[in-house]
Amino acid sequence: MRRFRWIAAVAVLAAVAVPVKAEAYNQVTDYVSSGHGYLNPQYLVIHETANPGASAWNHVQLWSRDDTYAVNYVMELDGSTVYHTVPDNRLCWQVGNGNGYVYGIELAHATNAADFSKQWNEAVKWAGDQLRSRGWDTSRLLSHYDCSQRWGGSDHTDPIGYFRSYGKTWAQFKQAVADYLGSGYVAPIAPTDGNGGTYGGSGYSSSAFPKSSGACVNVHYALHNRGGDWNSEVTNFNDSDEDGFAGMPYGSHDMLIAWADTGTLRYRVHTKESGWLDWVQAASYSDSVNGMAGVWGQTIDGVQMYYVTESGDYRQVYYRSQDVDHAGYWSEVCDDGTTYGGDDYAGFYGHALDRLQVYISDGTRR
């Protein structure tokens, strides 16, 4: 790999109609590496160095000697300076199997609250400026933890622990970036198409499914609180009260039980720890192997269902979920995505599913 250096100080001003501090970060181009190949980035990832007290400049010097794990940018302990160390279109080894999708920044690990507060503010601005420059919203903003959960090949969880040590969360960071962008809306993460690109969802919504005639088969379901008890069973769904969904808001769950009055409902869950588990098509509170889906103590982050009509009337299972880290429900799913297309499961890998709505009909009711 050819190494090269080009130094040019650039004062970065946010081109937005919202107030910004007079003392914004300075961005300095100091290329120390040409990376590991060509990159067409689809996401921006935020890291932290896990090297308490070591400055951003320390990391620039380190990467100039050994660029194996150099990252595109690194921000100073107090947020005052951002060093651009690898061109954005050059691949860095930074998130395991997701390397071909992302470019990123390392936040130098501040050791006092004053520096962290300054760095947080400047990191919010910098991330927002990067997204705006590409015409992106927060759907393209990931933590290293998001990448680990999404693509595998890495077990890193930064910057979650670093933020938490100063009383902040990743969700708060994304919200702050959304507010800085002027929308205040934290968009769901844009999924990849498996070839380095992205798509803004499957292109399906409830409007892409046939409309329900009103015919339905009652479906009953419940989620078990991880480390706790079963929540109340729900029949079908509504959007008006707490009886309209299964689960505990802002909680995590390890078991799902579900059954229909007629026909066969097949279902399974995805957990953070074990991925997709086996399908079940029975319901019994006394049988944790064949009568429910899940593993005690493991966090459910995805649900998949398929309804087999008993006879005559052709019907499907429609369902959707929320998770603890994103506002609002994800798109509605029909069966396992093979009947009318669309998403093939409800949920989002790596984020605990906290609410689930299900009904069986001959079309969408939304």
N, C-alpha and C positions, 0 to 999 in steps of 0.2 A: 504494500500500500504506500503510495506517495504522500509524504507529509509536506504541508506548505503553510505559510503564515502570512496573513495580511491584516494589518492593524489600522482601524479607522474608527474614531469615536463618532457616535451618532446620537444626538439628542432626540429622544422619542417623545412626541407629543400626541396625545389621544385626540383623534378627530371626531369628537362626539359633542353633542349639545347637553352634556351633563358636567357638573363641577368636578374639577380634578385638583389635586394638590399642586402647588407651585413647584415643589421638589419631586419631579418624576424620576424614574429610573433612567440611567444612561445605558445605551446598548453599545458595546464595543465588539467589533468584528476582529477575532483573533483565531483564525483557522489553524488548528493543530493536526487535522486529519482530513483525508478525503473519504473516510468511511469504508464500508464493506460492499460497495456496489451502488447501483442506481436505486432511487426511491421516489415513488409518487405518493406522498403521505396522504392519508385519509382521516387521521385523528391527531390530536395534540395530547401528549401524555405528560403528567406532572409527577416528578420523583422528588425524593429528598435524599441527601447523600449518605445518611446514617454514619456520618463522621463528625460528631459534635465539635464545634469550634473551629473546624478547618474551613478556611475561607474559599470563596469561589476561585480566587486567583491561585490558591494552593492546588486546586483541581485542574486548572488550566495548565499549570506547570507539570503536574503529574501526567496528564494526558499528552503533553508535548513529548514526554519521554516514552510513554507506552500508551498508544491510542486504542488498544484492544476494546476497551469498554467506554471510550469517550462518547459523550452525549452531545446533541446539537447545541444546547445552551446550558449555562449554569448561572444562577443568581446569587449575589453576594449575601452575606449573613444579615445585613440590614436592608436588603433590597435596593441599594443605591446603584448597583451596576449589574448588568447582564452581559456575560461574555458569550459571543456567538462562535462556537469552536468547531462545528462541523456544518457544512452547507445543508440546507433543508432538504435538498434532493439527493442526499447521500445517506445510505442506510447505516444505522448504528445498532450494535448489539445491546439492547436495553430492556426488552420485555419478552424474551423467550420466543415462542412460536409466533408472536405478533409483531416481530421486528419489521416485517415487510409492509406494515400498515401505518406506522406511527413515526412522528418526529417528536422530540421531547426536551424538557428542561429539568435540570437538577436544582433543587433549592438547597443551598448550603445550610447545614443544621445549626440554627441559632441556639445559644446557650443561656439567653436571658429574655425576659418577656418584652423588654423595650425593643430589642432588635427584631424579635419575632413579629411584633405588631407592625413595625415598619415594613418588614419583608412581606407579610401577609397582604398589606395594602398594595404594595408595588407588584406582587405576583398576580393579584386580581387584575390590575390594570394591564400588565404585560400579557396575560392569557387572553383578556378581552381584546386587546389590540391585535394579537395574532389571529384570533377567530374572525374578527371584523375584516382584516386584510385579505382573508381567503373567502369571505362571504359565508362563513360558517356560523352556527349558533352552538349552544352548549351540548347539542347532540354529538359533537365531535370532540368533546373534552373528557378525557379519561384519567383516572389515577392508575398507578402501576398495578394496584390491586384489581381494578377493573380488567386490565389486560391479562393478568394471571388467571382470572376466572373465565375470561372470554376465550382465550386461545391456548392456555396452558404453556408448559415449558418454563415456567417461573413460579416460585412460591413467595415472591415478594408482596408485601402489603402496603408499602409506602404510597403516599405520605400519611396514611391513616393514623398510625401511632404517633408520628411527629406532631400532627395537628392536635390530636387528643391530649398530648402532654401540655398544651397551652390552652386547653378548654375549647378547641375548635373541632369541627367535623368536615369531612369531604362534602357532605350535602350543603353545608353553610358556604363553603368555598364556591361551589357551582352556583349557588343562589347569588352570591356577591358578584360573580362574573356576569350572570344574567342581568342583574341590576345595573352594573356598569355599562353593559351593552345597550341599556335603555328599555329593554322589553320586560325584564323582571320574570320572564318565563324560562324555567329550566326544562329544556327539551329532552325527551327520552333519547338514549344513546342510539345513534344510527347504526343499523346492523351492516355487516359486511356481506358481499356477494360470494365470498370464498376465493376470489381471484385478485385480492388487493384493493378492489373498489368497494363502494358502498351503495346501498339503495335506501331510500327513505321509507323503509317498511316494505311489505310485500306488494303494496299498491292496492291492497284489499282493505275494505272497511265493512261495516255492517251493510252499507249500501250496495256492496258487490254481491251479497247473498240474496237469494229469493226471499220475499216477504212472507211472514207467517200468516196463515189463514185464520189463526186463533186456535187451531187444534193443538193439543199438547198431551204429553205423557208426564205425569208427576215424577220428579226426581228429588231424592232426599240425600243430603250430604252434610258432613261435619268435619272440622279440622281439630286435631288434638294439639294443645299448647305444649311446646317443648319444655319438659321438666314440670308439667302441670297436669291439668285435667282436660277432658273433652269439652269443647264449646257446644252450644246447643245445636241440634239438628235444624237444618233449613230445608224448606220445600220450595223448589223453584227459586224465584228471586223477586226483589223489588228495589227501587232506588230511593225509597222514602224513609226507611228506618233501619234499626240495627238487626231486625229479623230478615233483612233482604239479602244478606250475604253470610257466608260461613267464615269463621276466623275471629281473631282478636286484633283490632287495629294497632299497629306498631309493635306487634308481637311476632314470634316465630313459631313454626309448627313442624311437627315431625311425622304425623300420621293423617291420612285422608281416608274416609269411608264414604261410599256413595252407592246408591241403588235406585232403580226405576221401578214403577208399579208394573209395567209390562215391558217385554223386550229384554235385551241384554246390554248392560252398560259396562264397557271395558274401560279401565283407567289405570294410570300409573303416575309416579311422581319422579322428579329429578331432585337430588339433594346436593348440597354443596360438597359433601364429603365423598359421595359414591357415584354421582352422575345418575343416569337413568336406571331405575329399578324395574323389576319384572312387572308385566301386566297382571292385573287381577280382574275378576268379573263376578265376585261375590261380595257380600257384606255381612260381617259378623264381628261384634265387639269382643268376642272371646277367641278369635282366631287372628293373630297378628301376622300370620304368614300368607294365608289365602283369603282372609276376610277383610283386609284393608291394605292400603298402599303406604309404604314408608319403612323407616328404621327408627326405632326409639332413640331419641337424642340427636338425630341428624336433621339438619335444617332444610326444609322443602323450599326450593326456589323455582320449581316448574311443575306444571300439571298437564297431562295429555289424556284425552278421552275419545272414545268412539262408541257410537250407539248403533246397535244392530236391531232393526225393526222386527217385531215379532211376526207380523204378517200383514199384507195389504198396504196399509198406509206407510208411505216413505217419509221418515223423519230423521232428524239429526240432533246431536247434542251441541248446544251453543254455550260457550263459557268465556269468562274473562277474569283477570286478577289485578290486584294492586300489590305493591311491595313496600317495604319500610323506607326506602330511599328515594322514591319518586312520587310526585303528586299525581293523583288521578289513576283511572284504570288504563291498563294496556288494551290494545285492540281486541275485539271479540274474535274468538276462534270457532270454527265449525269443524266438528269431528277432529281428525288428526291432520287437517290441511289437505287431504286427498280428495275430498268430496267436491268442494267448490273452489279449491285453492285457498290462498291466504296463509296466515301464520299456522304453524303446525303444533304449537303448544302455548299455554298461558304462563306468563311469568318472565323473569329475566335472570339468567345465570348469575349467581353470586350475590343476589339480593333476596333476602327472606320474604317469601310470599306471605302477606298478612290478611288478605281478603280474597274470597272466591265467590263468583256468581255462576250459576248453572241453570239451564232449562232445556227441555227437549220439545222440539216442534218441527213443523214442515218448512220453516224459514225463520229468518231473524225477526225479533220483535223490536229492534231498535231502528 
